[in-house]
Amino acid sequence: MTQSTAPERKPAKVLLREIADKATQDAWDAKNRGEKIGWSASNFPQEITTTLGIPVVYPENQGAAISAKGGGRRMCEYAEGMGYSPDLCSYSRINFSYAELKECPELNIPQPDFLLCCNNICNCMIKWYENLALQMDIPLFLIDIPRLDAYECDSDRIRYIRAQFDDCIAGLEALTGKKWSEEKFREVMANSQRSSKAWLKAVDYAKYTPSPFSGFDIFNNMAVACVARGVPEGAEAFELLAQEYEENVKNGTSTFKATEEYRVLFEGIACWANLSYTFKTLKNFGVNVTASVYGPAFSFLYDNVDELMAAYSYVPNCNIFEREVEMRVREAVKNGVDGAIFHMNRSCKRWSGNLYEMERVLREELGIPTVVFDGDQSDPRAFSEAQYLTRIQGLVEIMAENKRRKEASHG
């Protein structure tokens, strides 16, 4: 008699990849059934479309995937041939190219019937999506979330955002024929909170020394926090990820396959086209990223609908500078960084605009060495391997000297 065995559990990273792939496939299937699907900005309130059961895909995610697979430069250059300036966000240039070409060997997504835009990322998003709406002759639904001029989101802003939230729901109901359900909305909010808390719990394990995971795992695992935060499968996968990291802490293991000599904060969006080089260079020096606000920013914590509206005002780029600094200082102190790396991202003007001041404040407040390198989230032409290597070498030399002095003072 043979003994049956339970199927081997898939690693969380595999489940997360499958969930993200399924979200795209669901959009393709809906499109093929004749349903309306949309393109959405990454920080648009996903609670709306998830509750209505309307599939959407995310051009920013597609842009990251295309560039990570080597197609970023080709797509950016095609957009420039259409007349778009190379100074525009590379995600937008890739998307403009795809909207015209309608196919890409690295990753295809279905063409949209409507657009969802939210400017809590940057005001470039508005012009980007307005241009798409004009080019494709399809509706654009915009939720305007003004940048905070105070530490907290006040009641007037909450009412302003809520009015647009409700108007968007009514517009999508009329366009798609789908109907809003308050019961389903509560389920989606609960799933979103479960996902957000589990994702934050997972990345919080970087506070242990050594970290139980490579900091670049954040970049590789974060997509579901954007595309499937409001469904049970997303929450379950993030909970499994947190469990795996907890097990690594207990077992003294890590997904960072090198000796963790130094711990750093990485500020900014990943250089998707140069992800391998940026990671391997750090790994070769024993440098692990243990602090970042980029991945965790796709967690939205709230207990009620008003707090949901406020949560979308607290994403990076929408806060006042003092709150932005506090976010980085909190992560750096909690996760014990020895230095910080700042990505001066040519594409993201809003993020990079105050980066030199952010670098100065963190260097002075935390007393750690910092370096800045030039790059881009998807256009490899803005990145120099030689410059990056030189900057990292300099940072490591200073961190090594600081480490020697600390050991000598305790000797």
N, C-alpha and C positions, 0 to 999 in steps of 0.2 A: 504494500500500500504506500503510495507516494504521499509525501507531506506537502501540502500547498503552502506557498509563501506569499506574503503580501507584496504587491508591486512596489518597486523601489521608488521612493519619493523623489520627484524632480527638484533640483536646486531652485531656489527662489529666483535667481537671475534668469533661468530658463523660462519659468512661469511668467515673469515680468515681460520678457521678450515676446512670448506667445500671446499674452494679453494685448500688448501694443499692436502686434500683427493682426490680431483678430479685430481690433477696433477699425483698422483700415479695411479689412476684408468685409466687415459688416457694412461699411459705407459703400463698397463696391456692390455688394449683394442688393442693398436697398436701391441703389441707382439702377441696377439691372431690372429690378421689379417695377421701375417707373416712379419710385418715391423721390421726393426732393431731399437733397443732402447739401451740406454747407461747408465752407471753409471758415475756420475760426482762428482768431488771435489766441495765443496760448493762455493768457490770463483773463480771458472772457469767462464770466460765471458759468461753469459747466453744469451747474445745478439746473439751468434752464433747459438745455437740450437733452440732458439725461432724463429729466422728469417727463418731458414731452416724447421721449423715445425717438428723437431725430438724430440720425448719424451725422457726425461732422469729422473732418480731418483738419490737420494743423500744418499749414505751409511752413512754419518755423521748424517743426520737427522734420518735415521733408527736406528742408534746406540743410539741416544739420546732417541728416543721413546721406544726402547726395554728396556733400563735401567730404564726409568721413570716408566715403567709398571712391573718392577721387574725381568727382564730377563738378566740384565747385567752380574751378577756374573756367571750365568750358561754358557753364551756364551763365556765369557772371559776364564773360566776354560776349556771349550772344545778346544779353540784355543791353550791353553797351553799344553793340551794333544796331540795336533798335532805337538808340538815342538816349538811353538812361545813363546818368552820370555815374562814374565809378565811385563817387563820394557817397552814393546812396547805400543803405544797409544791404549787405550781401544776401541776407535772407530774401529781401524784397526783389533784388535783381534775379535771383534764382527763380523766384515765384513768377515774376513777369515773363521770364523765358518759358517756364513751363506752361503758363496760361496760353501762350501763343503756340508752342510746339506740341503741347498736349501729350507728350510722352518723354520719358527719360530712362535710359537703361539702368540707372542706379535705383530708382524707386518711382513708381507711378502711383498717383492718387486720382480718384474720380473728379471730373470737372464739377464745379458747384452750381447750384440753383439759387443760392443766396450767400451772403457774407455776414459774418459776425465780428465786430471790431470793438476793442476796448483800449482806451489810450492810457491806462495806468502803467503801461510799459514805456511808451514814448509817443510823441505827437507825430512821428514819422508813420506810425501805424494808420493814422487817419488818412493821410494822403495816399499811402500805399493801397488801402482798401477802397478809398474813393476812386482811385485810378482803375482798380480792377472792376469795380461796379460799372464804371463808364465803358471800359473796354469790352466787358462781357454782357452789358445791358441786363444786369440782374440786381435785385434789391440788396441794400446794405442796411444792417441793423447796428447802430452805434450806441454804446453805453459810455457816456462821458464821465470819467472819474478824475476830477481835478487834483493836481498835486497838492498834498497837504501843506498848509502854511502854519500848522501848529502840531504839537506832539500827538494829540488825539483827534480822531475823526468825530466832529460834533454832530448834533442832531439835525441841523439844517442840511449838511452834506448827506447824511443817511437818508433823509426824505427825498432829496434830489436824485440820489442813485436809485432808490426804491421806485420812484415814479418811472424812471427809464426801464428798470427791470420789468415792471408790470406792463409797460407799453410794448416792450420787446416780446413778451409772452403773447400778448394779444395779436401782434403782427405775425408771429410765427404760426399761431393757431390758424389765422386766416389764410396764410400762404400754403401751409402743409396739410391742413385738415385734421391735424392732431389736436387732442384736447388735454388741457391742464388738469391735473389731479393733485389736490392738497395732500392726500394720503401718500401718493407716490413721492411728492416733494419732500415730505418728512422722512421717508425711507432713504431718499437720495442724500439728504443732509446728514442723516445718521451714518450712512456708508462713507460719505466724504470725511466726516470727523474720524471715523475708524481708520480710514486710509491715511489721513494726515497725521494722526497720532502715532500710527505704526511706523510711517516713514521717518518722522522726527525721532522716534525711539531708536530706529535702526542707525541713523547717522549720528545719534548722540553717543554711540559706543566708541566713537573716535576719541573720547576723553580718556580712554584707557591707554596705558603705555606698556608695550607697544599697541598701536591700534589694531583691532581685529580685522581690519579691511584696508585695502588700498583706497586712497582718497579719490582716485579716478573711477572707482566703482560708483560713486555718486553720479558722475556724468553718464555712465552706462546704464544705470538703473532708474533714472528719474522720469523717463517718458510716461510711465503709467500714472504718475502723480498729476500729469497734465491731461492725458487722454481717457483715463478710466478710474478716476478718483472716486466717482459716485456709485460704483457697482461693487457687490460683495467680493468678486474675484480679485479686484485690485487690493482691497483691504486684506484679504487672506494672504496674498502674495507678499505684501509688505510686512505682515505679521510674521510670516515664515522667514523673511530676510532678517528681521530683528532677532528672531530665535537663533538663526544660524550665527549671527555675529555674537550673540550671548554665549553660544557654545564655543566659539573661537576664543573668547575671553577666558572661559573656564579651562579650556584645553591648552591655552598658550599658543594658539595658531593664528594665522592671518592670511588673507588673500594677497597681501603685499609680500611678494616673494623676494625679499631682500632684507638685510638687517636694517632696522629703522634707527638710523643714526641721528636724524634731524626731523623735526616736525614743523610744517609751515602752513600758513593761511594762503590760499589761492583766491585772489580777488578777480572776479569777472567771469564772463562766459568762456567756455572751453574753446580752444582753437581746433574745431572739428577736423579740418583738413590736415592738421599737423598733430593730431591727438597722440599718435604713436611716438613721435619724436619727443614731444613735450613730456610725456610720461616716462619714456625710457631714459631720458637725460636725468630726470630727478631720481629714478630708481638706481641708476649707476652710481650716484653720489650718496645713496642711502637716505634720500629725502622723501618723506611721505606727506601728502596733503591731509591734514587732520582738521582743517577748518575752512568752511566756504559758506556763503549765504546763497549761492546760486541754486543748488539743488533743493535745499530746505524751503526756498521761497515758494515752491509750488504746493506747500501745505497751508491750508486756510482753516484757522481754528475759530469756532463760534458756537454759541449756545442757543441762539435764536435768530430770527430773520434780520433784525436790525444789526446784530453783530456780524451776520453774513455780509451785509452791505459794507460795513466798516472794514471787514477783513480784506476786501479787494482794494482798499486804500493803503494798506500797509505793505504792499509788495515793494521790493527794491525798485528804485527810480521814481516812486510816487511819494516817498517820505520826505520830511525835512531833513537837512543834513545831520542835525544832532541825533536824530533817531537812527539814521544810516550808520553813523559812527558807533553808536551804542550796540547795534546788532553785531558789528565786526569785533568790537572789543570784547563783548560777552563770549562770542565763539572762540576767540583767540585765547582768552584767559582760561576758560573752561577746558579747552582742549590742549593746553600747554604748548603753544607754538614757540619755536626758536627764531622764526623769521617770517617774512611775508613776501609773496610774489604778486605783482600787480600787472594785469594784462591791459595795456593801453589799446583797446579794441577800436580799430578804424571804423568799423560798421556802427557800433553803438555809441553815438555821440552823447546821448543822455547819460549813459553809465560812465563814460570816460571823461565827461566834462569836468567833474569835480575830483577826478582820481588822484591828481598830484596833491591836492589839499588833503584828501583822505589818507594818502600815503604818509604825508608829513605828520598828521595828527596821530595816526597809529604808531608811527615810529617813535614819536616823542612820548605818547601816553603809555605805551607798552614797553619802551626801552628795548626794542628789537631791531635788527637790521632788515632793510627792505630793498627790493629791486623792482624796476619797472622794465617791461619789454614790450615792443611793438608787435602787433599781430592783428588778426581778424577772425571772427567766428566761422566764416565759410570761404573767404577768398584767400588762398595761400600766397598770393603775390605780396601781401602786406607783412608776411612773416619771414624772418631771417634766422636760419638755424645757427649761424655763427654768432649773431647777436644774443640769441637766447642762451646758447652755451656759455658765452662769456659772462653774461649776467648771473647765471646760476653758479658758475665757478666762483665769482666774486662773493656771492651770498654765502656759499658753503665755507669759504675761507674765513669769513667773519664769524659765522656760527661755530666753526671749529675752534677759533681762538677764544670765543666767549665760553665755550665748553671747557677748554683747558684751564682758563682762569677760574671758573667756578669749581672745578675739581681741585685745583691747587689751593683755593681758599678753604675748602673743606678738608684738605689733607693735614 
